[in-house]
């Protein structure tokens, strides 16, 4: 009696290519700390568990994508980039230094505010003695922004300087 012919098997599906730009953030928290001519930028993005799992499959590509996204969005002189993932918090952290113009009497934040469609005054940033902060939604993502300075501050729509 002839051996039964095995049923044909479908080829294993190829892993789906992840479009990193399409992953959705749950929350975004940005902190910028001024120190002399350098602004230390920290951005924490929290992700839904399934989204985080997807990006962890391509962590190296995701890291370089985040740096390129920062550069394309802000078009500012920046360096010392670092991207890390926090598996426990399902978040990613982008850190870098933004280099400001030397010998100016103020910090110019047009580079940061314009791409986000924000303004310190028109969007009601809260000013305390040494900080500016904002909470709201950007592109449907809950976002908090905190800018910290080593001195008492004054500000206009996009500039911050030492208060007298």
Secondary structure, DSSP 4 states (H G I P E B T S, - for coil): -PPPPPPP-PPPPPPPPP-GGGPPEEEEEEEEEEETTEEEEEEEEEE-HHHHHHHHTTHHHHHHHHHHHHHHHH---EEEEEEEEETTTTEEEEEEEEEPPTT-SEEE-HHHHHHHT--TTTTT-EE-SSEEEEEEEETTEEEEEEEE-SS-EEE-SSEEEE--
